[in-house]
Every structure is written in structure tokens, then in C-alpha cells.
Amino acid sequence: MSWVDVLRARETDFRRAPSAHNTQPWTLDYRADEVVIGTDPARALPGSDPTGRDLALGLGAFTEACLIVAADVGLSVACDLGDPHRIRLVAAPARYATTFTAAEVAARRVARGAYTPGVVLPESVPGLDAGLVHLPSRALAADLEVADRWLFGTPASARELREWLRLDPADPRYHQDGLTDRALELNRFEARVLGMALRAYPMMSRLGGPALLAASGRGLLRYDGSVWVLTARGSNSEMGRGIDRERDLRQDGRRLLRVWLTLARHGLAVHPLSQLLDCPATAARLAERVGATPLAVFRVGRPVREPVSSFRLTPSARSLLR
């Protein structure tokens, strides 16, 4: 059995990598001596992720998950990011040096519900990336409401929400992808209201629906907690220039997954707040706050309830074997 076959047999594990709206935008092409990771354009989010930042971060996180799983089963595999349109997993002289395991990748969760009060500083967690900046959650509460109004008030973003939210267990896609009502920690009434609002978007928008929907998350950051920002490192991190076009965000996606896995080891959960970066006004203010280019922003803390895992597509559903 080749290393490609061995890795393919563990696909369920590395498919636990995170992606915006749980779109799982990657494709897998299993070849004789390499695995090519591509992008499924039907699973991109041009409305809420117009620059492709979240897409690139997701591809990087997926690559990191593949390398961790490969190392865990004793395979010597490396990634080649030389082509901006695809990623190649190739045989390497030695195993990828990582302390993480396939079990940790498979057990990864995002917690979108309530967290217990308490500030978590990056320096209190050993082994973390140096490019992390801490902000008190309350300091971003008003900006989050602005970003949520932008999210619900932008027709293209609202359409993508409607496409990727799985708010009814009867939805045939409920157990495949997207964000379910349970993963969002919505009760049945809340899920029905949100679903109806998104289905009736044109009328809802004219009647002030975006502001009402944004208000529903008003209390999310109004507690003594922590928000962390992963920032660009090196020459591309100069504030005011934005994300350098030549910067490979796929590498930053690898960094991001390592941060989240490190936090999970210490019993800490994360909740991405990408709308703060997608909304131009709040993104600019966030860059000023952290003094660098923000790449990802997320809550950090201890969830009150055990989070529910999002579903994944079945292994090899869109893979090719040559």
C-alpha cells in the first residue's frame, strides 16, 4: 500500500479542518505519488469573503491537518505551496515535525455559545504563535454589532448565509456541511425565526431586519472575556497597507490551526468572528487597535456547554483517483 493510500484511508480525520461557514471548499485529487488539494469554486464565499482571505486560511488549515494526520500514522509527507492555485502533498525525507495528533485534529470543535467569565492572555498558554494580540471582549462589543448589521444588510452575504445555514434537521444537507442550528446553539424557535428572516430577505431588509438580526447577538461580547487576533508577521505586517497581495495566507491558515489545537489542549475553545474583518469599517478599526494587519479574529474561553460538532462531507465524495 502506497503512502497515498494510507493517507486516503484517514481522510475522515483531516476533513475536520475548519472553514468559513463550514463550506469545506477543498477538492482532493489522489495520484500515484502525490495528493493535489484544489478549490471548489461552488464552495467559495465571494459575498462575505470577497478578498478570498477566509478561503486561503481554510486551505492552509486543511493542509496542516493533512500533515498532522500523515505524521501521526508514520508517513513522511511535506506540502508544496509553490502554485497559488493548488497545494501538493508530496513524499518527504522525514516526517513533519509536529506535536499534534490525528485524534486532536478529529476532536477539534468551535464553541459559539456562552463562555464562563475570565480573561485569557496569550502569554498564559505555552507554545503559542507570537503573532497573537489580546483584546477585552467588551471593547469589541459595539463593533461586532456594526459588523453583524453589515453581514445581514449586505445582500450577497445574506444569500450565502441562507445557502450555508442548516436550520432544519429535515434539510437533506443537514448532515453534510454548513452550520446547523445545534452548532450555532439556537433553539428551535430561534432557528425558525432566523430561517424565515433569511428566506424573506428582500422584504426583511426594507423593514429594518438587518438591524434586528444584528441586535440578537448584541450580548455576545458583553462579558469579561477575551478576543484574540492573529496578525501578519514580518515585512507584510505594516499597518495601513492591508494584506500584501504576495502574502501566502495559506501559511497563515496553518498557523491558525496550530493555535486552535494548542488552545484545545488547555481546555479552551474558540469562536471565529470573521465579520469583524469582512466589514470594512470594523476591519479598519481593528487594524488600528492591534497595530498590525489582522488575519483572523476569534473569541477564546471556556464554554459553558460542550459544543456540538459540525458535520462533514463523507470521505472521498469528490476525490479523484488516478
Secondary structure, 3 states (H helix, E strand, C coil): CCHHHHHHCCHHHHCCCCCHHHCCCEEEEECCCEEEEEECHHHCCCCCCCCCHHHHHHHHHHHHHHHHHHHHCCCCEEEECCCCCCEEEEECCCCCCCCCCHHHHHCCCCCCCCECCCCCCHHHCCCCCCCEEEEEHHHHHHHHHHHHHHHHHCHHHHHHHHHHEECCCCCCCCCCCCEECCCCCCCHHHHHHHHHHHHCHHHHHHCCHHHHHHHCCCCCCCCCCEEEEEECCHHHHCCCCCCCCCCCHHHHHHHHHHHHHHHHHCCCEEEECCHHHHCHHHHHHHHHHHCCCEEEEEEEECECCCCCCCCCCCCCCCCEEC
